[in-house]
Structure formats: structure tokens, C-alpha cells
Amino acid sequence: MNQRRRIFFIIFGSYHLLILFFILFIEAQKEDLSLLYGLYSKLWMMRYGAMLGVLLFAVDFIWNWIETRNLGREKDVMRHENNTLKAKVYDLQQPPVEPIKESSADSKS
């Protein structure tokens, strides 16, 4: 896993931990209605937070798809190179074939 991918997963994990702590805080304060009413006025922030989560998920999905596609291409290139090398080794193992010489009768015609 490369460094950019690790940074992305740190951000993604931090996002989920932030949501978990927020939910635990709300559950602990469920008796305080003024806090809940105050949160209702900031509902637009929660909407953007949810969109951020969906965006992070989509980025991860697309990133994984691109890596899988690139690995498939690399595998095909390596398979072709392996087959080429096998063919070269096979050609080296075969005894040299004498070239067919033309007879002098055939060349005069």
C-alpha cells in the first residue's frame, strides 16, 4: 500500500471515529433538549458531513477499481514477457536446422 493510500485511510478512519464520538455524545446528552434543539439548527452541517462520507467512499471505490485494472494490465504484460522468454529458451534448446541448399540444376532453370 502506498503512502497516499495510507493517508487516505487515515482520513477515512478519522471521519468514522468522529461520527462515532458524535453519536456517543448525543446519546449521553439525550436528556438535554436544548442541546438537541441547538443541533437541529445545525442540521445543514450534518448533511455536508454525510456527503463527505459518501464522497470518501466513492473515492475509495474508484481508487480500488483503478488499481485492480492496472494490476490486471501488469499481469498481462508479465505473462507476455514470460511467454517470450520461454520461446527464446525453447529456440536455444533446439538443434540448429541446416538450411536447404538449392541444387545447381534448379538454379539453371
Backbone torsions as a table, in degrees:
resi	resn	phi	psi	omega
1	MET	NA	130.3	-177.6
2	ASN	-82.2	171.4	-174.5
3	GLN	-63.7	-39.2	179.7
4	ARG	-63.1	-38.1	-179.9
5	ARG	-66.7	-40.2	177.9
6	ARG	-62.7	-44.1	178.8
7	ILE	-61.2	-42.0	178.7
8	PHE	-60.3	-45.2	-178.9
9	PHE	-69.1	-28.9	174.1
10	ILE	-64.9	-43.9	177.6
11	ILE	-63.9	-44.4	-179.4
12	PHE	-62.9	-44.2	178.0
13	GLY	-65.9	-39.4	177.8
14	SER	-63.2	-39.0	177.3
15	TYR	-59.1	-46.3	-179.0
16	HIS	-69.1	-36.3	176.3
17	LEU	-65.4	-38.9	177.5
18	LEU	-61.6	-42.2	178.1
19	ILE	-65.0	-41.5	178.9
20	LEU	-61.3	-47.1	179.6
21	PHE	-64.1	-36.8	177.9
22	PHE	-63.3	-44.7	179.5
23	ILE	-64.4	-41.7	178.5
24	LEU	-64.3	-38.2	177.7
25	PHE	-64.2	-44.7	179.4
26	ILE	-63.1	-41.8	178.8
27	GLU	-64.0	-36.2	179.1
28	ALA	-71.2	-27.7	-177.0
29	GLN	-104.6	22.6	-174.6
30	LYS	-68.0	-15.7	178.4
31	GLU	-82.5	-20.1	-178.3
32	ASP	-89.8	98.2	-176.6
33	LEU	-70.5	-28.6	179.6
34	SER	-65.5	-35.7	175.8
35	LEU	-65.3	-42.7	179.9
36	LEU	-65.7	-38.4	176.3
37	TYR	-66.5	-36.9	176.9
38	GLY	-64.2	-37.5	177.2
39	LEU	-68.3	-33.1	179.7
40	TYR	-64.0	-32.7	178.2
41	SER	-72.5	-17.2	178.9
42	LYS	-107.9	27.8	-178.8
43	LEU	-62.9	-29.0	179.6
44	TRP	-61.7	-32.8	177.7
45	MET	-67.3	-37.0	178.1
46	MET	-66.4	-36.1	178.2
47	ARG	-61.7	-45.9	179.1
48	TYR	-67.6	-33.1	175.7
49	GLY	-64.2	-40.0	177.4
50	ALA	-66.7	-39.5	177.5
51	MET	-64.8	-36.3	176.3
52	LEU	-61.8	-41.7	178.0
53	GLY	-62.4	-43.0	178.2
54	VAL	-65.0	-40.6	178.5
55	LEU	-62.9	-44.1	178.1
56	LEU	-62.2	-40.8	178.3
57	PHE	-63.9	-42.4	179.5
58	ALA	-65.3	-40.7	177.8
59	VAL	-61.3	-44.2	178.9
60	ASP	-62.7	-42.6	179.8
61	PHE	-62.4	-47.0	-179.0
62	ILE	-66.4	-41.5	179.6
63	TRP	-61.1	-44.1	178.8
64	ASN	-63.8	-41.0	179.6
65	TRP	-63.7	-42.2	179.3
66	ILE	-65.0	-43.4	178.9
67	GLU	-63.2	-40.8	179.3
68	THR	-63.9	-42.0	178.9
69	ARG	-64.1	-43.5	179.3
70	ASN	-66.0	-37.4	177.8
71	LEU	-65.8	-37.1	176.6
72	GLY	-63.1	-41.2	178.3
73	ARG	-65.0	-44.1	178.5
74	GLU	-61.6	-38.8	179.5
75	LYS	-64.4	-40.9	177.8
76	ASP	-64.2	-40.9	178.8
77	VAL	-64.3	-43.4	179.6
78	MET	-65.9	-38.6	178.1
79	ARG	-63.7	-41.8	178.0
80	HIS	-63.9	-43.1	178.6
81	GLU	-63.9	-40.3	177.9
82	ASN	-62.5	-43.8	178.8
83	ASN	-65.1	-37.2	177.3
84	THR	-63.7	-44.0	179.0
85	LEU	-66.2	-37.8	176.6
86	LYS	-62.4	-40.7	179.2
87	ALA	-65.0	-39.7	178.4
88	LYS	-64.8	-42.8	178.7
89	VAL	-64.1	-41.9	178.4
90	TYR	-61.9	-42.2	179.1
91	ASP	-64.3	-36.2	178.8
92	LEU	-70.5	-28.8	-178.7
93	GLN	-79.3	-22.1	-179.1
94	GLN	-75.6	139.6	177.0
95	PRO	-67.0	146.9	-179.2
96	PRO	-64.8	138.9	-179.0
97	VAL	-91.8	132.7	178.5
98	GLU	-69.2	133.7	177.5
99	PRO	-70.7	144.5	-179.4
100	ILE	-75.5	123.9	179.9
101	LYS	-94.3	139.7	177.4
102	GLU	-77.5	139.2	176.8
103	SER	-76.4	157.2	-177.0
104	SER	-68.3	-26.1	178.8
105	ALA	-68.9	-38.4	-178.3
106	ASP	-71.6	-31.6	-176.6
107	SER	-77.6	-22.2	179.7
108	LYS	-80.2	-19.3	-175.4
109	SER	-74.6	NA	NA
